[in-house]
Amino acid sequence: MSARSGGRDARQKLRSEKSVTYMPSLERGLPYMDLLSSDQLLRLHDYSMQILEEIGIEFRDDEAVEMWRAAGASVTGQRIRIDRHHLMELVAQAPEYITIHARNPAKTVTIGGRKTIFTPAYGSPNVLDLEGKRRNSTIADFVNFAKLAYQAPAMHMTGGVLCEPMDIAVPRRHLHMNYSLIKYSDKPFMGAVTSGERAQDTVTMAKIVFGDEFVHNNTVMVSIANCNSPLVWDATMLDSVKVYAASNQAILFTPFVLAGASTPASTIAAVAQLNAEALAGIAFAQLVRPGAPSIYGQWLATVSMKSGAPMAGTPEIDHMNMLVGQLARHYKLPWRCSGSCTSSKLVDAQAGYEAARNMYGVLIAGANFVLSSTGYLEGALTQSYSKFMLDAEQMVMFYKLGQGLVMSEMDETMDAIRQSEPGSHYLGTAHTLKNFEQAFFVPDLMDHDSFEQWSFAGARDANTRGLDAAVRSLKEYQPPPLDEAIDEQLLDFMKRRELDIGEAVL
């Protein structure tokens, strides 16, 4: 009993004495699972093209409408109808791969093709805190989650709206979120999208960190543009798209899909509609700046026909992700989806089952940008400290699963088999002694002790272990270096902008 506990304690002590570990973009080693034949895929593509040619899509922004008119689209009021050949010519301008630079160059990531990154949950107004209480989130929570994301080995970006700091007024909230993402982590981050002005503030802060010319020529952040399904791109999102696309910053073109409510009650039809919506958004970004980095994808939920509530972890979501992945590869676009999602209100069996089902579907489908891979509860309304830590460890395991197998291991292991007699064991072979730490992943937050050992150690459930890990991680946090002059410029910019915003509000 003491040996097992000592082993776990020793691993934790060893980890705490090391610098923060980091896993680069996942290079996928698994085959893709394509649900459709090539003919069926073209039929699905044709369905989407019919939507855009015959029904059209609304761009509720006068400048965007005029840009489409000048480009030769059919315009009726705010309804845009786009010829499929013209649409695909525009979509083809978007890059197949996107490199997202971090302020620490060692943490720069690339997405597209077989490369995948994981990022935390986004947008919750509530937290399930370190005492297990559900409450409105604060800027202190936001900073905590930035620190946790920085320390999580398989989190490739710090994230964006890690939670909504409800104690800061909306007009200036984005400034404090941007600063926290930059200050407390050196990984890439996500930008504000609640207005064009806030998007511009985000670009300005990025230029303080990286320099004007570097930001103009390189991608340093990713931001979300949500389509209001069905078939509406609104002015708020389009204003942000115009800012970020013009500045060469990547955009997630994300239809907010509630299948059965904002789409027809059909897996195929839901994907056909979201495909039309996402492609129209990507095409518009190319009107702003040809070659604007654009990430295709969606936020998916199916709707309960009993209550109308969104559901996570259903088989149909897996099917949709696989279809979207197959379409993305057809268009040669990097694509996103959401990972460890759940409708559960607690870190319980439902949360685990739904998150795992969702993530397995995501991994099989081959997503390049996985949002909401840690902390997500209650259909994105709550960010959980405990689930963040449990999910972060799971993402290390998904990372290893996604890498696939290394066939060259067979050559080395044959010697181990020769060294061991039939009926003996391999514990003392040179191969085992050399590889035992790396051969099989051993999670720290999943308990594999006997009932007696578990009871003696306090009978802690997974939620308690996750909370303990969050407390420990925050206590051990050491900030990454940030140039003092850059820090001062960021704080000065925030101060000036807050004064401007205050005067504008008055």
MARKEMI-570117 format. One record per residue: z, x, y of N, C-alpha, C in turn; residue in three letters. Coordinates in pm, whole numbers, plus 50000, padded with zeros to 5 digits. Example, Ala and Ser with C-alpha at 12.3 -4.5 7.8 and 13.67 -1.06 7.14 Angstrom:
<nodes>
507805131949431507805123049550507805132049670ALA
507085128549775507145136749894507875129050003SER
</nodes>
This chain:
<nodes>
500005008349879500005000050000500005008650125MET
500865018650131500915027250249499645035450263SER
499045039050150497815046950156496685038950221ALA
496565026050180495505017750238495745015850387ARG
497005012250424497325010250565497145023250643SER
497585034250581497425047150648495975050450672GLY
495115047050575493685049750592493095042250710GLY
493455029550722492945021650834493515026950965ARG
494825029650968495435035051091494805048351128ASP
494515056451027493915069551053492525068051113ALA
491765058351060490425056051115490515051751260ARG
491455042651290491605037951427492055049151520GLN
492965057751472493435068951554492285078651580LYS
491495081451476490375090551491489375085151592LEU
489105071951583488155065751674488655066451817ARG
489955064351838490505064351973490465078252036SER
490415088651952490395102252004488985107052036GLU
487985099551995486605103352020486105097152150LYS
485015102752202484365096352316483705083452268SER
483315074852363482705062152328481415064652249VAL
481325058552131480115060152050479045050552097THR
477805053952067476685045752113475565046452011TYR
474995034951978473885034151884472615030951964MET
471575038951952470345036452029469635023751983PRO
468555020152050467765008552010467545008851859SER
467724997451796467494996451652466004997951621LEU
465675007351533464305008651483464245000951352GLU
463584989751355463604980451243462994986551117ARG
463744985351005463244990150878463004978950778GLY
463214966450821462994954850734461604949150757LEU
461004943350653459724936350674459944923350751PRO
458904918650818458974905850885458754894550784TYR
459294882950815459024871150733458164861550814MET
456904860450779455984851450847455914838250771ASP
456224827350838456204814250774454804808450763LEU
453924812450855452604806350863451504815850820LEU
450454810350760449244818150736448544820550870SER
447554829250872446844831950998446174819451051SER
445644811150964444994798651008446024789051066ASP
447184787951002448234779151053448764784051188GLN
448864797251204449334802851330448354799551443LEU
447074800751416446074797351518446114782551551LEU
446424774151452446544759851479447734757051571ARG
448844764151549450004762651635449674767451777LEU
448994778651787448564783751918447674773451988HIS
446754767551914445844757551973446614745552025ASP
447654741451954448504730251998449084733352136TYR
449594745652152450164749652281449104749852391SER
447924754652357446854755252456446434741152500MET
446444731852408446134717952445447144712552545GLN
448414716052524449454711552618449134716452758ILE
448794729252772448574735052905447244730652966LEU
446254728052884444934723952936444874709052968GLU
445484700852883445334686252896446494679852971GLU
447724683652936448904677652998449294685453122ILE
449294698753110449674707353221451164709653229GLY
451564717953324452964721553344453234722053493ILE
454394717453534454704716953677455354729953725GLU
454834735053835455444746153907455924740454040PHE
457234737854049457784730754164458164740454277ARG
457124747254324457274757054431455914758254499ASP
455864755854628454584755354699453834768554692ASP
454554779554708453874792654704453294795154566GLU
454034791754461453524793654326452294785054301ALA
452304772754349451144763954333449914769954400VAL
450084775354520448944781354591448454793854519GLU
449354801254457448944813054380448104808754260MET
448514798054193447714792954082446364787654129TRP
446354780854243445094775654298444124787154329ARG
444664797654392443834809154427443314816254302ALA
444094815454192443674821854067442664813653989ALA
442424801254034441394793053970441904782553874GLY
443214780353869443754769753782443464756153843ALA
443514745853760443354732053808444704727253861SER
444734722753985445984719054051445924704554097VAL
446914696754054447074683054101448524681454146THR
448744681854277450114682054326450794694854282GLY
451854693554201452534705254146452204707353998GLN
451314698953947450904699953806449784710253794ARG
450004720253709449044730953688448454729553548ILE
447134729453542446444729653412445684742753403ARG
445924750053293445434763753282444494764853164ILE
443304769753190442334772453083442874783152989ASP
442714781052860443324790152762442814804452774ARG
441554806052805441004819652815441604826852936HIS
441714819553047442324825253167443794828553140HIS
444494819453073445904821653042446094834352960LEU
445294835752855445484847152765445054860352830MET
444114859752923443764871852999444954876553081GLU
445674866953142446864870553220447974875653129LEU
448234868653019449314872652927449064886752872VAL
447794889952848447444903052793447804914452888ALA
448024911453017448404921953113449864926253097GLN
450684917853036452094921253016452214932152911ALA
453104941852931453194953252837453794949152703PRO
453344956052599453854953452464455244959452444GLU
455524970452512456824977052505457404978152645TYR
458724977052656459404978452784460564988252767ILE
460584998452850461715007752853462625003652969THR
463905001652938464894997353037465835009153061ILE
465765014753180466505026953211467965023753245HIS
468865031953193470285030953224470645041753326ALA
471755039653396472165050353489472635062653413ARG
473005061053289473185072253197471915072953112ASN
471055082853135469765083253065469885082752913PRO
471005087352859471185087152714471245072952660ALA
471475063152748471605049252704470415040752748LYS
469345047152788468095040152813467575034352682THR
467035022152686466585015352564465125011052579VAL
464475009452465463105004352462463074992252370THR
462354981852412462184970052328460694967452308ILE
460394960152202459014957152167458684963052031GLY
457654957851967457294962851835458444961351738GLY
458884972351678459964972051580461304976051640ARG
461394976551772462634980651838463424968451886LYS
464724968551860465604957251889466854962051962THR
467334953952058468624956652121469494944152117ILE
470814946252122471794935552120472534935252253PHE
472804923252305473504921652433474544910452421THR
475574910552508476664900552496476234886452539PRO
477154876952518476934863152558476834862052711ALA
476254850952755475844849752896476224835952950TYR
476904835753066476964823653147478144814453131GLY
479154817953051480224808253026481154807053147SER
481534794753184482494792853293483944794153249PRO
484164795053116485514795553061485694807752972ASN
486944811552951487264821752851488334816252758VAL
488324821252636489444819652544490174832952550LEU
491284833252623491834845952672492674853252568ASP
493344863752613494114872252523495374865652470LEU
495754854352530496874846252477496364834252398GLU
495044833552378494474822352303494334809652384GLY
494414810752517494324799052604492914797752660LYS
492384785552657491094782852720491334779452867ARG
490654786952956490814784953099489554789353172ARG
489474786453302488364791353382488394806653385ASN
487224812653380487134827153384487264832353526SER
487684844853539487924851353668487164864553673THR
487164870853790486524883853802487244894253717ILE
488554892553696489284901853608488764900753465ALA
488464888553420487864886853287486494893353282ASP
485704891253387484364896953392484434912153377PHE
485334918353451485514932953442485934936953301VAL
486844929353242487284932453105486124932153007ASN
485274921953017484154921052924483124932052949PHE
482964936253076482094947753103482644960353035ALA
483944962053038484564973552973484404972752821LYS
484584961052764484434959352619482994961852577LEU
482034956952655480614959152623480254973852631ALA
480824980652729480584995052744481055002652620TYR
482184998452563482765005652449482195001352314GLN
481484990152308480964985052181479734993152139ALA
479764999752025478675008851987477305002251980PRO
477234989851931475944983351911475564973952024ALA
476304974252136475874966852255474984976152338MET
473724972752351472764981752415472644979352565HIS
473124967852612473224964952754474614959652782MET
475094961752904476394956252941476324941052946THR
475174935652980474974921252989474704916953131GLY
474834903953154474604898253286475804890053329GLY
475684876953318476814868153352477734867753229VAL
478534878153213479414879153097480354867153091LEU
480754862353206481434849653225481314846753375CYS
481454834353414481354830753557482714832853623GLU
482824842453718484104844453786484364832853884PRO
485074822853836485254810553913486174812354033MET
486834824054042487714826654156486974833154273ASP
485674834954260484854840254369483794829854405ILE
483634827154533482694816954579481264820354533ALA
480504810054499479164811954445478264820354535VAL
478244818354668477294825954750477474841154742PRO
478684845954709478894860454701479304865154562ARG
479304856054466479734859354329478834870054267ARG
477524868854292476584878154229476844892654269HIS
477314894854392477584908454438478674915054355LEU
479724907454328480854912854251480484914654104HIS
479674905654051479224907453913478324919653901MET
477354921053992476474932753988477274945653997ASN
478204946054091479004958254109479794961553983TYR
480394951553922481204953853801480334959053687SER
479124953553672478234958153566477844972753586LEU
477664976753711477284990453742478484999853733ILE
479614995653785480805004053796481455007053661LYS
481594996853578482444998153459481665001353332TYR
480365002953344479545006753229478355014653279SER
477805023153194476615030753232475405026653149ASP
475495014953085474365009353011473495000953106LYS
472264997253065471464988353147472164974953167PRO
471764967753272472434955053304471404944453339PHE
471904932253360471054920853391471324915953532MET
470284910353596470374906753736470634892053761GLY
470974888953888471254875153931469964867253947ALA
470004854453912468794846153918469014832653985VAL
470154830854052470454817654109469794815254243THR
469094825154298468254823254417467444835954436SER
466354834654509465544846254539466314856554620GLY
467164851854711467954860754794468924868854709GLU
469554862454611470494869554524469764879254431ARG
468564875454391467754884854313467424897254396ALA
467104895054526466794906354613468014915354634GLN
469194909254647470424917254657470594925954534ASP
470274920454417470414927954293469464939854291THR
468234937554333467254948554339467734959254437VAL
468264955054552468764964654651469894973054593THR
470804966854520471914974454459471384984054352MET
470374979854278469774988854179469125000854248ALA
468514998554363467885009554437468925019454490LYS
470115014454524471195023554565471555032954451ILE
471555027554329471925035454211470805044854168VAL
469565039754164468455047354104467495053354206PHE
467475048054328466495052354427465335042554435GLY
464775040654556463705030754578462485033354490ASP
462005045654493460765048754421460945047054271GLU
462105051154218462335049854074462315035154032PHE
462975026554108463005012354074461615006154086VAL
460835010554185459475005154201458605008454081HIS
458835020054021457955024753913458545023253774ASN
459805019453765460475018553635461315005853627ASN
461565001453506462404989853483463834994353458THR
464774988853535466184992653523467084980753492VAL
466494968753488467304956953457466424945953398MET
467074936353339466424924553281467104912253337VAL
466344901953370466924889553423466314877553354SER
467034866553356466614854453286465924844753382ILE
464804839253337464184828053407464074816453308ALA
464874806153329464904794653239463894784053282ASN
463014780353191462144768753214462954756153188CYS
462804746253275463464733453254462594724853163ASN
462814726153035462044718252939462384703452954SER
461374694552947460004697852913459114700653035PRO
458454712253030457274715353111457524715553261LEU
458624721853303458884723553447459414737653472VAL
458754744953565459304757053623459734753653764TRP
461054754753793461544750253924461564761654026ASP
461784757954152461684767454263462714778654253ALA
463944775454208464984785654199464574796854105THR
464124793153987463694803253890462464810753940MET
461514803553997460284809954043460544819654158LEU
461484816354246461834825654354462344838754296ASP
463194837954194463714850154131462604857654058SER
461724850353990460594856753921459754864754020VAL
459494858854136458664865754236459324878854281LYS
460634878654300461344890754343461304901454234VAL
461684897554113461794907454006460434912553960TYR
459464903753947458124908153905457524917654008ALA
457674914454136457134923154241457814936754240ALA
459064937254192459834949754189459754956954055SER
458894952053965458684958553835459894957353742ASN
460684946853761461874944753678461604933853574GLN
462134935753454461784927253341462424913353353ALA
461704903453304462154889553309462064883553170ILE
463134876753131463154868953006462644854853038LEU
461464851552995460924838253019461414829052908PHE
462404820952942463234814352842463244799252861THR
462394791852790462564777352786463934773952726PRO
464634764752792465974760552748465774748552656PHE
465674751552526465194741652429466364734452362VAL
466424721452382467304712752305466404704252216LEU
466114709752098465114703552011465524689351973ALA
464654679951998464944665951974465304658552101GLY
465624666052209465954659852338464954664452444ALA
464864677652466463894682752563462574686652497SER
462504684652365461234686152291461144674552192THR
459964672352132459894662452024460834666251910PRO
461214656551831462114658851717461304664251600ALA
460814676551619459974683051519460044698051542SER
460284705651437460364720251450459064725951504THR
457934721951445456624727251487456314723251630ILE
456544710651664456214705951799457114712551903ALA
458384714651870459304721351963458814735451994ALA
458374742651891457874756251912456564756051990VAL
455694746551962454434745652037454704743552186ALA
455674734952218455984732452359456604744552426GLN
457614750552362458264762252424457274773752437LEU
456344774752344455324785152352454464783152478ASN
454064770852504453294767952625454094771252750ALA
455364767552751456214769852869456414784852895GLU
456734792352788456984806652805455724814052848ALA
454594810952785453344817652821452924814752965LEU
453164802553011452834799153150453674807453246ALA
454954809453213455814817653298455374832153300GLY
455044837753183454584851553175453284853353253ILE
452374843653242451114844253315451354844253465ALA
452314836053511452624835653654453134849153703PHE
453984855753624454494868953664453354878753684ALA
452284877353607451134886353623450354883253750GLN
450424870853799449844867753929450614874854040LEU
451924876054022452754882854122452464897754122VAL
452444903654004452174917953989451574920353851ARG
450304923653844449704926453713450474937253639PRO
450784934553512451564943853433453064942053445GLY
453494931353515454934928853529455584927753391ALA
456674935353367457314935053235457904921353205PRO
457464915353097457814901453066458224900352920SER
459304893352897459824891652762459724876952724ILE
459014874552618458734860952569459914856152486TYR
460174843052486461244838452400461844825252441GLY
463094822952403463684809752419465184810152397GLN
465854799552447467224796452405467114783752322TRP
467584784252198467354773352103468644766352062LEU
468584753252060469604745251993468914732851939ALA
469384727851829468934714651784469994704551827THR
469564692151848470464681951901470924672651789VAL
472214670251784472754660851687472284646751722SER
471644640351628471204626651651472354616651639MET
473554621651604474734613151605475364612351744LYS
475404623951813476144624351938475324629252057SER
474184635552032473414641552140473884655552175GLY
474884660752105475434673952135474524684852077ALA
474404696352146473634707552090474354713751971PRO
473574718051873474124724151752473594738351739MET
474384747151678473974760951650473984763251501ALA
473254773451457473314777651317472694767951219GLY
471734759851262471084750551170469854757151108THR
469404752550991468214758550928466974757851017PRO
466854747051094465674745551179465614756251287GLU
466774760651337466784771351436466254784151373ILE
466634786951249466084798551179464564797451169ASP
464084785651132462634783651122461954785851257HIS
462554780451363461964782051497461914796651537MET
462994803951512462994818151547461924825751471ASN
461734822551345460694829251268459314825951321MET
459104813551362457804809651420457574816651554LEU
458614817051638458474823551768458194838551749VAL
458874844751653458624858851626457194861351582GLY
456664852551499455294854151453454304852351569GLN
454574842851657453724841051775453804853351867LEU
455004858551888455164870251976454364882151924ALA
454384884351794453604895351738452114892851754ARG
451714880251745450304876651767449874879851910HIS
450764877252006450434879752147450754894052191TYR
451384901852101451814915552133452764915852252LYS
453784907252244454794906352348456174909052289LEU
457044916352360458454916952318459074903052334PRO
460034899752247460574886152256462084885952235TRP
462694875452287464144873852283464544860952213ARG
465774860852168466424848552125467924850952136CYS
468704841052098470154842052106470734844151967SER
471824851851959472324856351831473484848751773GLY
474714853051804475904848151732476434835251796SER
475604825251796475924812651866476704803151776CYS
477544795151838478304785051766478714773851860THR
478884762051805479424750751880480944749851868SER
481524758351784482964757651761483734760851888SER
484924754851900485784757052016486794768251991LYS
486924772251865487884782451825487194793151742LEU
487884804351724487384814751635487834810851494VAL
487014802451430487384796751302486214798051205ASP
486314791051090485264791950989483924787051043ALA
483934776151120482684771251177482034781851265GLN
482834788351349482304798751437481664809951355ALA
482344814051247481814824851165480544820951093GLY
480554809151031479374804650957478164803251049TYR
478334796351161477194793651249476664806551311GLU
477574815151356477124827751416476384836351315ALA
476904837151192476254845351090474894839751052ALA
474814826351036473524820451001472504823051112ARG
472934821251236472034823551348471534838051349ASN
472464847651332472094861651342471214866151226MET
471454860951106470584864650995469164859751021TYR
469044847551074467714842551109467044851051214GLY
467824855351313467304863751420466804877051364VAL
467594883151276467214896151221465964894851135LEU
465904884451054464724882350971463494879951058ILE
463684872651168462554869251255462054881051334ALA
462894891451354462444903551421462514903351571GLY
463504896551629463634896051775463864910051832ALA
463334912251951463484925252019464674925652114ASN
465024914252171466114913452268467014901952224PHE
468184905352172469084895152120470204892952221VAL
470144881852291471174878152387472284870652313LEU
473464870352371474594862652316474934866952174SER
475014880052153475374884952021476884887252006SER
477644885752116479104887152106479814876952195THR
480894871152143481824863352224481534848652242GLY
480364844152199479854830852229480624819952153TYR
481164810252226481814798352169481354785952244LEU
481524774452180481424761452247480084759352317GLU
478994763552248477664761652306477484768852438GLY
478064780752451477954789452569478894785452682ALA
479804776152660480744772252765481974781252769LEU
482204788952662483404797452656483054811052599THR
483594821352662483504835152613484884838852557GLN
484914843152432486164846052363486394860952350SER
487584865452390487944879552371487944883252223TYR
488574874752143488674877852001487304878051935SER
486504867751961485194867151897484294878351947LYS
484484882652071483704893852122483904906052032PHE
485164909051999485454920851918484984919151773MET
485224907351717484764904851581483244905551573LEU
482554899351670481094899651672480574913851693ASP
481234921551781480774935151808480764943551681ALA
481784941651598481794948851470480694943651377GLU
480494930451378479424924851297478054930351339GLN
477874932751471476584937551517476314951751469MET
477364959651449477164972951389476644971151247VAL
477164961251175476694958651039475274953151039MET
474954944251133473574939251142472624950551177PHE
473084959751261472274971451297471924979351170TYR
472954981851088472714989550965471814981750870LYS
472024968850859471154960550775469704961350825LEU
469534960450957468184960751014467464973850996GLY
468194984850978467554997850958466844998850825GLN
467214990550728466594991350597467105003150517GLY
466325007450419466745017650324466095031050353LEU
466765041750308466225055350317465915060050175VAL
464655059650137464275062549999464515077149962MET
464555085950060464755100150030466125102949968SER
467065093349979468385095149920468305096949768GLU
467255091649707467155092249561467135106649510MET
466475115649584466365129449539467745136049528ASP
468595133349627469915139549633470875133349531GLU
470735120449506471705113749418471475116949271THR
470295121249234470055124749094470965136149048MET
471225145549139472145156449104473545151049076ASP
473975140749152475295134849130475365128348993ALA
474295122048951474275115548819474335126248709ILE
473655137448732473685148348633475095154248619ARG
475855154348731477185160648730478255151948664GLN
477975139148643478995129948591478625125548451SER
479615126348362479425122048224479425106748217GLU
478715101048119478775086448100480225081848082PRO
480595071048150481945065648140482925071848238GLY
482485081848314483385088148412483195081448549SER
483375088948657483175083348791482555093948880HIS
482185089849003481485098749095482345103249212TYR
483635100149210484485102549327484595117349363LEU
484465126149265484645140249293483345148049306GLY
482195141549296480925148849305480675153749446THR
479875164249457479545169949588478865159549677ALA
478015151249616477295141149694478265130949754HIS
479225126349674480205116549725481055122649836THR
481535134949813482375141449915481615143450045LEU
480315145650035479495147850154479175134850227LYS
479045123850154478495111550213479445099650217ASN
480685101150171481525089250155481805082150287PHE
481845089550398482135083050527480945075050580GLU
479725079250544478535072650597477845063350498GLN
478155064750370477385057550268477505042450280ALA
478715037350301478945022950307479805019850429PHE
479365010150505480115006450625481444999950586PHE
482525004450647483854998950621484364992650751VAL
484344979450762484814973050885486314974450903PRO
486744975351026488164976151058488794962351078ASP
488004952651122488564939651159488474929251049LEU
487774932350941487774923750823488824929250725MET
489654920750670490744925250584490324924650437ASP
490464935950368490114936550225491304940550139HIS
492504940050197493714943450121494074932150024ASP
494994935149933495524924749844496364915049926SER
496684903649866497504893749936498854899849975PHE
499434907649884500744913549911500664923550027GLU
499624931850028499454941450138499234934350271GLN
498394924050266498094916250387499374909550439TRP
500174903950351501414897350391502394907350451SER
502524918950386503454929150434503064934250573PHE
501744934450601501254939450730501304928850839ALA
501844916950808501994906850913501174894350894GLY
500404893550784499594881650753498734877350873ALA
498064887050933497244884051052495894878451012ARG
495504867451077494174861951051493134869051136ASP
491854865451119490764872451188490894871051339ALA
491284859251386491414857251529492464866651589ASN
493594867951520494644876951568494174891451567THR
493454895351463492934909051457491944911651570ARG
491134901551602490204903051713490914904451846GLY
491954896551868492724897551992493394911152004LEU
493984915851894494634928951895493624939851928ASP
492424938651872491394948751898490954948652044ALA
490874936752105490514935952247491564942552334ALA
492824939552307493924945652383493874960852369VAL
493684965552248493654980052222492464986552294ARG
491304980052288490104985652351490244986352502SER
490814975952562491014976152707492024986852748LEU
493034988852665494044999052694493435013052685LYS
492505014952592491905028152570490725030952661GLU
490285021052738489085022452821489175034352917TYR
488125042352918487975053053016486645050853087GLN
486635049753220485395046253290484355057253282PRO
483085053453275482025063553283481925068853425PRO
481495081053443481415086453579480375079153664PRO
480715077153792479795071453890479925079654017LEU
478825084754066478835092954186479565085754300ASP
480515092754363481325086554468480485081554584GLU
479435088854620478575084654731477865071654698ALA
477405070354573476755057954530477745046454530ILE
478935049054480479985038654480480265033854622ASP
480385042954714480645039354854479495031354913GLU
478255035154881477105027654932477085013354876GLN
477405011954748477464998554688478514989954756LEU
479704995454775480784987954839480434984554983LEU
479794993755053479384991155191478354980055197ASP
477374980455105476354969955101476994956355074PHE
477924955954977478604943354946479344938055067MET
480044946755138480804942455255479884936555361LYS
478754943255388477814938355489477184925155447ARG
476824924255319476194911855271477194900155272ARG
478434902855239479434892155242479634886955385GLU
479574895955481479664891455623478454882955658LEU
477264887355617476054879555645476104865855578ASP
476544865855453476614853255378477634843955442ILE
478794849455483479814841255548479304834855674GLY
478564842355754478014836755878476974826155847GLU
476154828455743475124818655706475744805655659ALA
476844806655582477514794655530478124786855645VAL
478734793955741479334787355857478264781055945LEU
</nodes>
